[in-house]
Amino acid sequence: MAIVNRIAEFQPELAAWRRHLHERPELGFEEHRTAALVAAKLEAFGFDEVHRGVGRTGVVGVLRAGSSARSIGLRADMDALPMQEYNQFAHASRHAGKMHACGHDGHTAMLL
């Protein structure tokens, strides 16, 4: 239960990241601001390597632990959809015709 409680402590920060991303949707291969945010977070978290521009706008973080050659890959999509958002909440899209209707803002925040 301790790990669940520790994760729960991050909930306000995770929600803030998701809302920030939701307000600023970027279509596929245009996610420059989103990728910069993700890369900056990975660097701040102390990742051993952060590779930017993978496949144009992708980010890969490398975190080493121990001496094993094994690796685990985790990924999250960051792109939005080309559609208008009609929600009225405070963190609705600021960009006409672009919206995180697909949940990728949540995927990115959770993976961070």
Backbone hydrogen bonds, N-H to C=O, Kabsch-Sander energy under -0.5 kcal/mol:
donor,donor_aa,acceptor,acceptor_aa,energy
5,N,1,M,-2.2
6,R,2,A,-2.2
7,I,3,I,-2.5
8,A,4,V,-2.4
9,E,5,N,-1.2
10,F,6,R,-0.5
10,F,7,I,-1.7
11,Q,8,A,-1.4
14,L,10,F,-2.7
15,A,11,Q,-2.6
16,A,12,P,-1.9
17,W,13,E,-2.3
18,R,14,L,-2.5
19,R,15,A,-2.6
20,H,16,A,-2.3
21,L,17,W,-2.5
22,H,18,R,-2.8
23,E,19,R,-2.2
24,R,20,H,-0.9
24,R,21,L,-0.6
30,E,27,L,-2.2
32,H,30,E,-2.0
35,A,31,E,-2.5
36,A,32,H,-2.1
37,L,33,R,-2.2
38,V,34,T,-2.5
39,A,35,A,-2.8
40,A,36,A,-2.4
41,K,37,L,-2.3
42,L,38,V,-2.5
43,E,39,A,-2.4
44,A,40,A,-2.4
45,F,41,K,-2.2
46,G,43,E,-1.2
47,F,42,L,-2.2
48,D,62,V,-1.3
49,E,62,V,-1.7
51,H,60,V,-3.3
52,R,50,V,-0.5
53,G,58,G,-0.8
54,V,58,G,-2.0
56,R,53,G,-1.6
57,T,55,G,-1.1
58,G,54,V,-2.1
60,V,51,H,-2.4
62,V,49,E,-2.8
63,L,61,G,-0.5
80,A,26,E,-2.2
81,L,99,M,-3.1
83,M,81,L,-2.0
92,A,89,F,-1.8
94,R,23,E,-2.7
96,A,94,R,-0.6
98,K,95,H,-1.8
99,M,81,L,-2.2
101,A,99,M,-1.4
107,H,103,G,-2.2
108,T,104,H,-2.4
109,A,105,D,-2.1
110,M,106,G,-2.8
111,L,107,H,-2.3
112,L,108,T,-2.2
